[in-house]
Amino acid sequence: MNRHSASIRIVLSLLAVTFLFLVSCGGGGGGGTVLPTYSISGTVSGATQAGVTINLTGAATASTVTGADGTFTFTGRANGTYTVTPVRAGYAFNPVSRVVVVSGANITSANFAATAVPTYSLSGFVDGDIAAGVTIDLTGAATQSTTTGADGKFTFAGLANGTYTVAPVMAGYTFTPANANITIHDADVTTGADFQAIAKPMVTWKEFVLTTSASSAGSWRRRTLTFDASTGILFTASSCLDSSGSTICPIAGSLTWTSSSGVIAENGSSADSRVHMTMTSTNNFIAGTSSSASGSYPQLRIALKVVPGTVYDTINDLRNKSFVFHEMIVGSATKWRYGHGSTDGDRLVTLASQIEPSGATTPDNWGTLNVDAAGVVTISGISTFSGFLANDKKTIVGTYTSGTTYRQMILQIITRNDYPPGPLPESTWKSSILAKSASIPIIGVQAGWVYCTNTVDSSGNMFFGADWTSDNEQFQSRRPVISYAGSLTSTGEVTMAESNYHGQSSDDWNFLVGTMTLDVTVGGSTIPVYFLQVSTR
């Protein structure tokens, strides 16, 4: 028993010693041995001391900045190999970097001497179609940007030796050359970065749009659109306004107009839907139809070209003139209207006639017809009217609000009395039509647009082409299949015997504006549908 007890005591003693050993070494307690760490320090001296960035890479990565005396320290660094690199623009360092090995001791010898790097300037100029305000971008060994002064000159300073690319940038212009590659080597550069500015060919249109819908609602919009003539991409939009008061314009590049054989294609994120637009052979008048961007509301669109160099005489351009006007009215009332009028020496308007679907009505009081130096037309008695006078001074297109109605007007100044009177001359037209009924009980005929070809034969009979296209199924299925015998007066007025159509030709016989009523029968009921038709050739 004693021998057995002694053996037990010996085993217990060995276990106790083992436990104490494990505890002292961290075994079984979840802890580990803490490894020692050290510091890496040094000094930057010479041409700069404070504010130098010191980058540490290798066994660990870190960054710090020298103090006022040029010193720096990285603490908590384990044993290992590190690279220390100083960086500050405009300075060089000797050595460029240092490799240090931490091995059981602090490192205190990561020292560097700084010297200032000589810098130089790069200058040039821009001339040509524009000089001042051109942005000049510098890339390469350094990146900067500046703007030319009133004389077209520019300068970049503080540049080290190296290779740079200089590029001028300004919307609406191209530059020759497009950019210049310049190498700086121990001297200022004053040649080689000179550019010739060339204005891109631009084309600007004043656009007027009338929108309607199946309900009594309606609206208008007007805006100025300037396109890059070579690409058709919108360059800028301005003077945007709609009948709700919104002045939001499409952003540059969001709209494209491209022309092929007089047909205008519209694309881009700001484009309307189902667009059909055509341009006259004189390239200064566009008419078209579309649905709004949401695709819900039919529109009639007319645009007049802004011709550079056109001078508008605010006194004489609209005095002592005779004219014919046509307009479409939508909103709380639906109808077309046309009439004849004139201005006196003070541009005061007298309307000799005013015709609506119901017949002759008492002419409105327009007041005076005014044009400013930019071609914008206002009518003193119609405060919301704004339009534009074409460069030939013979056509005005505008939009306005009257009460709770929205209106689009085309006014044509009569300057000829030598049209060949009689049957319409043989011709082919592309017609854009906005249609609206005065009542809305019959689904499908309340509102819509129509786009089609009209041909006039040798006898003066006008036919509606088989390409009749509409956003409205009822209109689409009711293309007129009869011909209308058209006649022309010596002043360019057009009438058709089989309808109440009244139109007026442009002075150059390249577009035709008219109004008429067509009866549409659906389910045994007949309702009148009012048309404003604009045709181009």
MARZA-404410 format. One record per residue (C-alpha): residue in three letters; x, y, z. Coordinates in steps of 0.2 Angstrom, whole numbers, padded with zeros to 4 digits. Example, Ala and Ser with C-alpha at 12.3 -4.5 7.8 and 13.67 -1.06 7.14 Angstrom:
2
+------+-------+-------+-------+
| resn |     x |     y |     z |
+------+-------+-------+-------+
|  Ala |  0062 | -0022 |  0039 |
|  Ser |  0068 | -0005 |  0036 |
+------+-------+-------+-------+
***
This chain:
537
+------+-------+-------+-------+
| resn |     x |     y |     z |
+------+-------+-------+-------+
|  Met |  0000 |  0000 |  0000 |
|  Asn |  0014 |  0012 |  0004 |
|  Arg |  0023 |  0008 | -0012 |
|  His |  0006 |  0011 | -0022 |
|  Ser |  0003 |  0028 | -0013 |
|  Ala |  0020 |  0034 | -0016 |
|  Ser |  0018 |  0030 | -0035 |
|  Ile |  0002 |  0040 | -0035 |
|  Arg |  0011 |  0055 | -0027 |
|  Ile |  0024 |  0055 | -0040 |
|  Val |  0012 |  0055 | -0054 |
|  Leu |  0002 |  0069 | -0047 |
|  Ser |  0018 |  0079 | -0044 |
|  Leu |  0023 |  0076 | -0063 |
|  Leu |  0005 |  0082 | -0068 |
|  Ala |  0007 |  0098 | -0058 |
|  Val |  0024 |  0102 | -0065 |
|  Thr |  0017 |  0100 | -0083 |
|  Phe |  0002 |  0111 | -0079 |
|  Leu |  0013 |  0125 | -0072 |
|  Phe |  0024 |  0123 | -0088 |
|  Leu |  0010 |  0125 | -0100 |
|  Val |  0003 |  0140 | -0091 |
|  Ser |  0019 |  0148 | -0090 |
|  Cys |  0022 |  0145 | -0109 |
|  Gly |  0004 |  0150 | -0114 |
|  Gly | -0002 |  0133 | -0118 |
|  Gly | -0020 |  0129 | -0115 |
|  Gly | -0024 |  0147 | -0110 |
|  Gly | -0028 |  0153 | -0128 |
|  Gly | -0014 |  0167 | -0128 |
|  Gly |  0002 |  0168 | -0139 |
|  Thr |  0019 |  0175 | -0138 |
|  Val |  0019 |  0194 | -0142 |
|  Leu |  0032 |  0197 | -0155 |
|  Pro |  0043 |  0213 | -0152 |
|  Thr |  0042 |  0227 | -0165 |
|  Tyr |  0053 |  0241 | -0169 |
|  Ser |  0053 |  0258 | -0178 |
|  Ile |  0060 |  0265 | -0194 |
|  Ser |  0065 |  0283 | -0194 |
|  Gly |  0075 |  0296 | -0203 |
|  Thr |  0077 |  0314 | -0209 |
|  Val |  0074 |  0323 | -0225 |
|  Ser |  0087 |  0338 | -0227 |
|  Gly |  0092 |  0350 | -0240 |
|  Ala |  0080 |  0360 | -0252 |
|  Thr |  0064 |  0355 | -0243 |
|  Gln |  0061 |  0347 | -0226 |
|  Ala |  0043 |  0349 | -0220 |
|  Gly |  0028 |  0341 | -0229 |
|  Val |  0038 |  0328 | -0239 |
|  Thr |  0027 |  0312 | -0241 |
|  Ile |  0037 |  0296 | -0235 |
|  Asn |  0030 |  0279 | -0242 |
|  Leu |  0034 |  0263 | -0234 |
|  Thr |  0032 |  0247 | -0244 |
|  Gly |  0039 |  0229 | -0242 |
|  Ala |  0035 |  0219 | -0227 |
|  Ala |  0021 |  0231 | -0223 |
|  Thr |  0014 |  0247 | -0231 |
|  Ala |  0011 |  0264 | -0223 |
|  Ser |  0013 |  0282 | -0227 |
|  Thr |  0018 |  0297 | -0217 |
|  Val |  0023 |  0316 | -0219 |
|  Thr |  0039 |  0324 | -0212 |
|  Gly |  0038 |  0336 | -0199 |
|  Ala |  0045 |  0354 | -0198 |
|  Asp |  0062 |  0348 | -0195 |
|  Gly |  0061 |  0335 | -0209 |
|  Thr |  0060 |  0320 | -0197 |
|  Phe |  0049 |  0305 | -0199 |
|  Thr |  0045 |  0289 | -0190 |
|  Phe |  0036 |  0273 | -0193 |
|  Thr |  0032 |  0263 | -0177 |
|  Gly |  0026 |  0245 | -0174 |
|  Arg |  0037 |  0237 | -0188 |
|  Ala |  0040 |  0219 | -0187 |
|  Asn |  0056 |  0211 | -0193 |
|  Gly |  0057 |  0211 | -0212 |
|  Thr |  0063 |  0220 | -0227 |
|  Tyr |  0056 |  0238 | -0231 |
|  Thr |  0058 |  0251 | -0245 |
|  Val |  0057 |  0269 | -0239 |
|  Thr |  0053 |  0282 | -0253 |
|  Pro |  0051 |  0301 | -0251 |
|  Val |  0040 |  0310 | -0264 |
|  Arg |  0036 |  0329 | -0266 |
|  Ala |  0032 |  0338 | -0283 |
|  Gly |  0046 |  0349 | -0289 |
|  Tyr |  0060 |  0340 | -0279 |
|  Ala |  0072 |  0326 | -0282 |
|  Phe |  0079 |  0315 | -0268 |
|  Asn |  0096 |  0306 | -0265 |
|  Pro |  0095 |  0292 | -0264 |
|  Val |  0078 |  0290 | -0273 |
|  Ser |  0073 |  0276 | -0260 |
|  Arg |  0081 |  0266 | -0247 |
|  Val |  0080 |  0247 | -0243 |
|  Val |  0081 |  0244 | -0224 |
|  Val |  0081 |  0228 | -0215 |
|  Val |  0073 |  0227 | -0198 |
|  Ser |  0081 |  0213 | -0188 |
|  Gly |  0079 |  0215 | -0169 |
|  Ala |  0083 |  0233 | -0168 |
|  Asn |  0076 |  0251 | -0173 |
|  Ile |  0082 |  0258 | -0189 |
|  Thr |  0087 |  0277 | -0188 |
|  Ser |  0097 |  0279 | -0204 |
|  Ala |  0083 |  0281 | -0217 |
|  Asn |  0090 |  0298 | -0222 |
|  Phe |  0088 |  0308 | -0238 |
|  Ala |  0094 |  0324 | -0246 |
|  Ala |  0082 |  0335 | -0256 |
|  Thr |  0086 |  0346 | -0271 |
|  Ala |  0074 |  0357 | -0280 |
|  Val |  0071 |  0351 | -0298 |
|  Pro |  0072 |  0366 | -0311 |
|  Thr |  0055 |  0370 | -0319 |
|  Tyr |  0050 |  0378 | -0335 |
|  Ser |  0035 |  0386 | -0344 |
|  Leu |  0026 |  0380 | -0360 |
|  Ser |  0016 |  0394 | -0369 |
|  Gly |  0006 |  0395 | -0385 |
|  Phe | -0009 |  0404 | -0393 |
|  Val | -0025 |  0401 | -0402 |
|  Asp | -0032 |  0412 | -0416 |
|  Gly | -0044 |  0410 | -0430 |
|  Asp | -0063 |  0410 | -0428 |
|  Ile | -0061 |  0412 | -0409 |
|  Ala | -0046 |  0416 | -0398 |
|  Ala | -0052 |  0420 | -0380 |
|  Gly | -0059 |  0408 | -0367 |
|  Val | -0053 |  0392 | -0376 |
|  Thr | -0049 |  0378 | -0363 |
|  Ile | -0031 |  0371 | -0365 |
|  Asp | -0028 |  0354 | -0357 |
|  Leu | -0011 |  0348 | -0353 |
|  Thr | -0007 |  0330 | -0350 |
|  Gly |  0008 |  0319 | -0349 |
|  Ala |  0022 |  0322 | -0337 |
|  Ala |  0010 |  0333 | -0327 |
|  Thr | -0009 |  0337 | -0329 |
|  Gln | -0015 |  0355 | -0329 |
|  Ser | -0029 |  0365 | -0337 |
|  Thr | -0029 |  0384 | -0342 |
|  Thr | -0039 |  0396 | -0352 |
|  Thr | -0033 |  0407 | -0366 |
|  Gly | -0034 |  0426 | -0363 |
|  Ala | -0042 |  0440 | -0373 |
|  Asp | -0027 |  0439 | -0385 |
|  Gly | -0028 |  0420 | -0387 |
|  Lys | -0012 |  0417 | -0377 |
|  Phe | -0009 |  0403 | -0364 |
|  Thr |  0005 |  0398 | -0352 |
|  Phe |  0008 |  0383 | -0341 |
|  Ala |  0022 |  0386 | -0328 |
|  Gly |  0031 |  0375 | -0316 |
|  Leu |  0034 |  0361 | -0328 |
|  Ala |  0048 |  0349 | -0326 |
|  Asn |  0058 |  0341 | -0340 |
|  Gly |  0047 |  0328 | -0349 |
|  Thr |  0035 |  0325 | -0363 |
|  Tyr |  0018 |  0334 | -0363 |
|  Thr |  0002 |  0334 | -0374 |
|  Val | -0007 |  0351 | -0376 |
|  Ala | -0025 |  0351 | -0383 |
|  Pro | -0037 |  0365 | -0385 |
|  Val | -0056 |  0362 | -0382 |
|  Met | -0071 |  0372 | -0385 |
|  Ala | -0089 |  0367 | -0389 |
|  Gly | -0093 |  0372 | -0407 |
|  Tyr | -0075 |  0373 | -0414 |
|  Thr | -0062 |  0361 | -0421 |
|  Phe | -0044 |  0365 | -0420 |
|  Thr | -0029 |  0363 | -0432 |
|  Pro | -0019 |  0354 | -0426 |
|  Ala | -0030 |  0344 | -0414 |
|  Asn | -0016 |  0343 | -0401 |
|  Ala |  0003 |  0345 | -0400 |
|  Asn |  0016 |  0334 | -0392 |
|  Ile |  0029 |  0345 | -0383 |
|  Thr |  0045 |  0340 | -0375 |
|  Ile |  0053 |  0351 | -0361 |
|  His |  0072 |  0349 | -0359 |
|  Asp |  0081 |  0362 | -0348 |
|  Ala |  0072 |  0377 | -0356 |
|  Asp |  0055 |  0386 | -0358 |
|  Val |  0045 |  0381 | -0373 |
|  Thr |  0037 |  0395 | -0383 |
|  Thr |  0034 |  0387 | -0400 |
|  Gly |  0025 |  0372 | -0406 |
|  Ala |  0009 |  0374 | -0396 |
|  Asp | -0001 |  0386 | -0408 |
|  Phe | -0018 |  0382 | -0414 |
|  Gln | -0030 |  0388 | -0427 |
|  Ala | -0049 |  0388 | -0422 |
|  Ile | -0062 |  0384 | -0435 |
|  Ala | -0080 |  0386 | -0431 |
|  Lys | -0090 |  0370 | -0434 |
|  Pro | -0104 |  0373 | -0447 |
|  Met | -0120 |  0375 | -0437 |
|  Val | -0139 |  0376 | -0442 |
|  Thr | -0152 |  0384 | -0430 |
|  Trp | -0171 |  0381 | -0431 |
|  Lys | -0185 |  0390 | -0422 |
|  Glu | -0198 |  0376 | -0419 |
|  Phe | -0216 |  0378 | -0415 |
|  Val | -0227 |  0363 | -0409 |
|  Leu | -0246 |  0362 | -0406 |
|  Thr | -0251 |  0346 | -0396 |
|  Thr | -0269 |  0340 | -0393 |
|  Ser | -0277 |  0324 | -0386 |
|  Ala | -0293 |  0315 | -0386 |
|  Ser | -0299 |  0325 | -0371 |
|  Ser | -0301 |  0344 | -0371 |
|  Ala | -0283 |  0346 | -0366 |
|  Gly | -0270 |  0354 | -0377 |
|  Ser | -0253 |  0363 | -0376 |
|  Trp | -0240 |  0371 | -0386 |
|  Arg | -0221 |  0372 | -0386 |
|  Arg | -0208 |  0383 | -0394 |
|  Arg | -0189 |  0382 | -0394 |
|  Thr | -0173 |  0386 | -0403 |
|  Leu | -0163 |  0371 | -0408 |
|  Thr | -0145 |  0372 | -0415 |
|  Phe | -0137 |  0357 | -0423 |
|  Asp | -0119 |  0353 | -0429 |
|  Ala | -0122 |  0354 | -0447 |
|  Ser | -0110 |  0340 | -0451 |
|  Thr | -0118 |  0327 | -0439 |
|  Gly | -0135 |  0333 | -0435 |
|  Ile | -0132 |  0331 | -0417 |
|  Leu | -0140 |  0344 | -0406 |
|  Phe | -0127 |  0357 | -0400 |
|  Thr | -0138 |  0368 | -0389 |
|  Ala | -0156 |  0372 | -0386 |
|  Ser | -0162 |  0388 | -0379 |
|  Ser | -0177 |  0399 | -0378 |
|  Cys | -0188 |  0384 | -0373 |
|  Leu | -0205 |  0387 | -0367 |
|  Asp | -0221 |  0377 | -0366 |
|  Ser | -0239 |  0383 | -0362 |
|  Ser | -0237 |  0376 | -0344 |
|  Gly | -0223 |  0388 | -0341 |
|  Ser | -0209 |  0375 | -0342 |
|  Thr | -0192 |  0381 | -0349 |
|  Ile | -0184 |  0364 | -0349 |
|  Cys | -0173 |  0362 | -0364 |
|  Pro | -0166 |  0345 | -0371 |
|  Ile | -0148 |  0344 | -0367 |
|  Ala | -0134 |  0344 | -0380 |
|  Gly | -0132 |  0328 | -0389 |
|  Ser | -0149 |  0321 | -0384 |
|  Leu | -0157 |  0325 | -0401 |
|  Thr | -0152 |  0322 | -0419 |
|  Trp | -0160 |  0328 | -0435 |
|  Thr | -0153 |  0320 | -0451 |
|  Ser | -0159 |  0324 | -0468 |
|  Ser | -0161 |  0313 | -0483 |
|  Ser | -0169 |  0319 | -0499 |
|  Gly | -0179 |  0331 | -0488 |
|  Val | -0185 |  0319 | -0475 |
|  Ile | -0180 |  0323 | -0458 |
|  Ala | -0176 |  0309 | -0446 |
|  Glu | -0177 |  0312 | -0427 |
|  Asn | -0168 |  0302 | -0414 |
|  Gly | -0160 |  0302 | -0397 |
|  Ser | -0166 |  0302 | -0379 |
|  Ser | -0176 |  0319 | -0382 |
|  Ala | -0184 |  0313 | -0398 |
|  Asp | -0203 |  0313 | -0399 |
|  Ser | -0211 |  0296 | -0405 |
|  Arg | -0217 |  0292 | -0423 |
|  Val | -0209 |  0307 | -0431 |
|  His | -0213 |  0311 | -0449 |
|  Met | -0205 |  0328 | -0454 |
|  Thr | -0200 |  0335 | -0471 |
|  Met | -0191 |  0350 | -0477 |
|  Thr | -0193 |  0361 | -0492 |
|  Ser | -0181 |  0361 | -0507 |
|  Thr | -0175 |  0378 | -0501 |
|  Asn | -0170 |  0370 | -0484 |
|  Asn | -0177 |  0383 | -0473 |
|  Phe | -0195 |  0377 | -0469 |
|  Ile | -0199 |  0360 | -0460 |
|  Ala | -0216 |  0353 | -0456 |
|  Gly | -0220 |  0337 | -0448 |
|  Thr | -0231 |  0327 | -0436 |
|  Ser | -0226 |  0316 | -0421 |
|  Ser | -0233 |  0310 | -0405 |
|  Ser | -0226 |  0317 | -0389 |
|  Ala | -0211 |  0309 | -0380 |
|  Ser | -0223 |  0298 | -0370 |
|  Gly | -0232 |  0293 | -0386 |
|  Ser | -0249 |  0299 | -0381 |
|  Tyr | -0252 |  0316 | -0389 |
|  Pro | -0253 |  0320 | -0407 |
|  Gln | -0242 |  0335 | -0413 |
|  Leu | -0240 |  0347 | -0428 |
|  Arg | -0223 |  0353 | -0429 |
|  Ile | -0216 |  0368 | -0439 |
|  Ala | -0198 |  0375 | -0439 |
|  Leu | -0191 |  0390 | -0448 |
|  Lys | -0172 |  0391 | -0451 |
|  Val | -0162 |  0404 | -0443 |
|  Val | -0151 |  0411 | -0458 |
|  Pro | -0135 |  0419 | -0452 |
|  Gly | -0132 |  0437 | -0457 |
|  Thr | -0151 |  0440 | -0459 |
|  Val | -0154 |  0458 | -0454 |
|  Tyr | -0172 |  0462 | -0447 |
|  Asp | -0178 |  0480 | -0449 |
|  Thr | -0189 |  0482 | -0434 |
|  Ile | -0198 |  0497 | -0442 |
|  Asn | -0201 |  0492 | -0460 |
|  Asp | -0201 |  0473 | -0461 |
|  Leu | -0219 |  0472 | -0455 |
|  Arg | -0227 |  0489 | -0460 |
|  Asn | -0239 |  0491 | -0475 |
|  Lys | -0241 |  0472 | -0478 |
|  Ser | -0255 |  0461 | -0483 |
|  Phe | -0257 |  0444 | -0476 |
|  Val | -0266 |  0428 | -0475 |
|  Phe | -0266 |  0418 | -0458 |
|  His | -0272 |  0400 | -0454 |
|  Glu | -0272 |  0393 | -0436 |
|  Met | -0278 |  0378 | -0426 |
|  Ile | -0286 |  0380 | -0410 |
|  Val | -0287 |  0366 | -0397 |
|  Gly | -0292 |  0365 | -0378 |
|  Ser | -0309 |  0371 | -0371 |
|  Ala | -0314 |  0375 | -0389 |
|  Thr | -0309 |  0365 | -0405 |
|  Lys | -0309 |  0373 | -0422 |
|  Trp | -0298 |  0380 | -0436 |
|  Arg | -0298 |  0398 | -0442 |
|  Tyr | -0291 |  0408 | -0456 |
|  Gly | -0292 |  0426 | -0462 |
|  His | -0285 |  0441 | -0472 |
|  Gly | -0277 |  0456 | -0464 |
|  Ser | -0265 |  0470 | -0467 |
|  Thr | -0254 |  0482 | -0457 |
|  Asp | -0253 |  0501 | -0459 |
|  Gly | -0237 |  0512 | -0458 |
|  Asp | -0237 |  0509 | -0439 |
|  Arg | -0239 |  0491 | -0441 |
|  Leu | -0257 |  0492 | -0434 |
|  Val | -0267 |  0476 | -0439 |
|  Thr | -0284 |  0477 | -0448 |
|  Leu | -0292 |  0460 | -0451 |
|  Ala | -0303 |  0461 | -0466 |
|  Ser | -0310 |  0443 | -0463 |
|  Gln | -0310 |  0429 | -0450 |
|  Ile | -0317 |  0413 | -0455 |
|  Glu | -0321 |  0398 | -0443 |
|  Pro | -0330 |  0381 | -0447 |
|  Ser | -0346 |  0390 | -0442 |
|  Gly | -0343 |  0404 | -0455 |
|  Ala | -0337 |  0422 | -0454 |
|  Thr | -0335 |  0429 | -0437 |
|  Thr | -0331 |  0446 | -0430 |
|  Pro | -0312 |  0449 | -0432 |
|  Asp | -0301 |  0450 | -0417 |
|  Asn | -0292 |  0465 | -0412 |
|  Trp | -0273 |  0461 | -0414 |
|  Gly | -0266 |  0478 | -0411 |
|  Thr | -0248 |  0480 | -0419 |
|  Leu | -0237 |  0467 | -0427 |
|  Asn | -0219 |  0469 | -0421 |
|  Val | -0202 |  0461 | -0425 |
|  Asp | -0186 |  0463 | -0415 |
|  Ala | -0168 |  0463 | -0422 |
|  Ala | -0167 |  0444 | -0419 |
|  Gly | -0183 |  0440 | -0430 |
|  Val | -0194 |  0437 | -0415 |
|  Val | -0212 |  0442 | -0418 |
|  Thr | -0225 |  0448 | -0405 |
|  Ile | -0243 |  0455 | -0407 |
|  Ser | -0247 |  0468 | -0395 |
|  Gly | -0266 |  0463 | -0394 |
|  Ile | -0261 |  0445 | -0391 |
|  Ser | -0250 |  0445 | -0376 |
|  Thr | -0245 |  0427 | -0376 |
|  Phe | -0240 |  0426 | -0394 |
|  Ser | -0222 |  0423 | -0399 |
|  Gly | -0217 |  0419 | -0416 |
|  Phe | -0202 |  0420 | -0429 |
|  Leu | -0201 |  0429 | -0445 |
|  Ala | -0192 |  0419 | -0459 |
|  Asn | -0177 |  0426 | -0467 |
|  Asp | -0186 |  0430 | -0483 |
|  Lys | -0198 |  0441 | -0472 |
|  Lys | -0213 |  0432 | -0479 |
|  Thr | -0219 |  0419 | -0466 |
|  Ile | -0222 |  0420 | -0448 |
|  Val | -0225 |  0405 | -0437 |
|  Gly | -0230 |  0406 | -0419 |
|  Thr | -0240 |  0399 | -0404 |
|  Tyr | -0250 |  0407 | -0390 |
|  Thr | -0263 |  0404 | -0377 |
|  Ser | -0280 |  0412 | -0377 |
|  Gly | -0291 |  0409 | -0362 |
|  Thr | -0291 |  0390 | -0360 |
|  Thr | -0286 |  0387 | -0378 |
|  Tyr | -0270 |  0383 | -0386 |
|  Arg | -0266 |  0389 | -0404 |
|  Gln | -0253 |  0388 | -0418 |
|  Met | -0253 |  0401 | -0431 |
|  Ile | -0245 |  0402 | -0448 |
|  Leu | -0245 |  0420 | -0456 |
|  Gln | -0240 |  0422 | -0474 |
|  Ile | -0236 |  0439 | -0481 |
|  Ile | -0243 |  0442 | -0499 |
|  Thr | -0230 |  0449 | -0511 |
|  Arg | -0236 |  0441 | -0527 |
|  Asn | -0251 |  0443 | -0538 |
|  Asp | -0243 |  0433 | -0553 |
|  Tyr | -0248 |  0415 | -0549 |
|  Pro | -0256 |  0407 | -0564 |
|  Pro | -0274 |  0407 | -0559 |
|  Gly | -0284 |  0391 | -0563 |
|  Pro | -0282 |  0373 | -0558 |
|  Leu | -0268 |  0368 | -0546 |
|  Pro | -0252 |  0365 | -0555 |
|  Glu | -0246 |  0347 | -0557 |
|  Ser | -0236 |  0344 | -0542 |
|  Thr | -0232 |  0332 | -0527 |
|  Trp | -0233 |  0337 | -0509 |
|  Lys | -0229 |  0329 | -0492 |
|  Ser | -0243 |  0334 | -0480 |
|  Ser | -0243 |  0335 | -0461 |
|  Ile | -0260 |  0336 | -0453 |
|  Leu | -0266 |  0339 | -0436 |
|  Ala | -0284 |  0333 | -0433 |
|  Lys | -0296 |  0336 | -0419 |
|  Ser | -0315 |  0334 | -0417 |
|  Ala | -0326 |  0347 | -0408 |
|  Ser | -0335 |  0333 | -0399 |
|  Ile | -0329 |  0317 | -0391 |
|  Pro | -0343 |  0305 | -0390 |
|  Ile | -0335 |  0293 | -0403 |
|  Ile | -0320 |  0284 | -0397 |
|  Gly | -0306 |  0285 | -0410 |
|  Val | -0309 |  0300 | -0419 |
|  Gln | -0306 |  0314 | -0406 |
|  Ala | -0288 |  0318 | -0411 |
|  Gly | -0274 |  0312 | -0421 |
|  Trp | -0261 |  0317 | -0434 |
|  Val | -0260 |  0311 | -0452 |
|  Tyr | -0244 |  0311 | -0463 |
|  Cys | -0246 |  0307 | -0482 |
|  Thr | -0242 |  0311 | -0500 |
|  Asn | -0253 |  0322 | -0510 |
|  Thr | -0252 |  0322 | -0529 |
|  Val | -0260 |  0334 | -0541 |
|  Asp | -0263 |  0328 | -0558 |
|  Ser | -0262 |  0338 | -0574 |
|  Ser | -0281 |  0343 | -0572 |
|  Gly | -0278 |  0351 | -0554 |
|  Asn | -0285 |  0336 | -0545 |
|  Met | -0277 |  0332 | -0528 |
|  Phe | -0276 |  0314 | -0522 |
|  Phe | -0272 |  0308 | -0505 |
|  Gly | -0258 |  0295 | -0507 |
|  Ala | -0258 |  0277 | -0501 |
|  Asp | -0244 |  0281 | -0489 |
|  Trp | -0258 |  0289 | -0478 |
|  Thr | -0251 |  0286 | -0460 |
|  Ser | -0259 |  0291 | -0444 |
|  Asp | -0258 |  0288 | -0425 |
|  Asn | -0276 |  0285 | -0425 |
|  Glu | -0285 |  0269 | -0431 |
|  Gln | -0301 |  0278 | -0436 |
|  Phe | -0291 |  0291 | -0446 |
|  Gln | -0280 |  0277 | -0453 |
|  Ser | -0295 |  0268 | -0460 |
|  Arg | -0303 |  0283 | -0468 |
|  Arg | -0291 |  0289 | -0480 |
|  Pro | -0300 |  0299 | -0493 |
|  Val | -0301 |  0289 | -0509 |
|  Ile | -0309 |  0303 | -0520 |
|  Ser | -0299 |  0317 | -0528 |
|  Tyr | -0302 |  0336 | -0524 |
|  Ala | -0302 |  0348 | -0538 |
|  Gly | -0290 |  0362 | -0533 |
|  Ser | -0289 |  0380 | -0540 |
|  Leu | -0276 |  0393 | -0537 |
|  Thr | -0279 |  0412 | -0537 |
|  Ser | -0266 |  0425 | -0543 |
|  Thr | -0261 |  0429 | -0525 |
|  Gly | -0258 |  0411 | -0521 |
|  Glu | -0274 |  0406 | -0512 |
|  Val | -0279 |  0388 | -0514 |
|  Thr | -0297 |  0381 | -0513 |
|  Met | -0305 |  0364 | -0517 |
|  Ala | -0322 |  0362 | -0524 |
|  Glu | -0327 |  0346 | -0514 |
|  Ser | -0322 |  0353 | -0497 |
|  Asn | -0321 |  0369 | -0487 |
|  Tyr | -0302 |  0369 | -0489 |
|  His | -0294 |  0385 | -0489 |
|  Gly | -0275 |  0387 | -0491 |
|  Gln | -0261 |  0399 | -0495 |
|  Ser | -0245 |  0395 | -0505 |
|  Ser | -0228 |  0401 | -0500 |
|  Asp | -0221 |  0415 | -0511 |
|  Asp | -0209 |  0402 | -0518 |
|  Trp | -0222 |  0388 | -0521 |
|  Asn | -0212 |  0377 | -0509 |
|  Phe | -0225 |  0375 | -0495 |
|  Leu | -0244 |  0376 | -0493 |
|  Val | -0254 |  0380 | -0477 |
|  Gly | -0273 |  0376 | -0476 |
|  Thr | -0288 |  0372 | -0466 |
|  Met | -0303 |  0361 | -0469 |
|  Thr | -0316 |  0350 | -0461 |
|  Leu | -0319 |  0332 | -0465 |
|  Asp | -0334 |  0322 | -0459 |
|  Val | -0330 |  0305 | -0451 |
|  Thr | -0344 |  0293 | -0449 |
|  Val | -0343 |  0279 | -0436 |
|  Gly | -0357 |  0268 | -0430 |
|  Gly | -0370 |  0278 | -0439 |
|  Ser | -0364 |  0294 | -0431 |
|  Thr | -0356 |  0308 | -0441 |
|  Ile | -0345 |  0321 | -0433 |
|  Pro | -0334 |  0335 | -0441 |
|  Val | -0315 |  0333 | -0439 |
|  Tyr | -0305 |  0349 | -0441 |
|  Phe | -0288 |  0349 | -0450 |
|  Leu | -0274 |  0361 | -0451 |
|  Gln | -0263 |  0354 | -0465 |
|  Val | -0245 |  0360 | -0469 |
|  Ser | -0238 |  0353 | -0485 |
|  Thr | -0220 |  0354 | -0492 |
|  Arg | -0212 |  0350 | -0509 |
+------+-------+-------+-------+
***
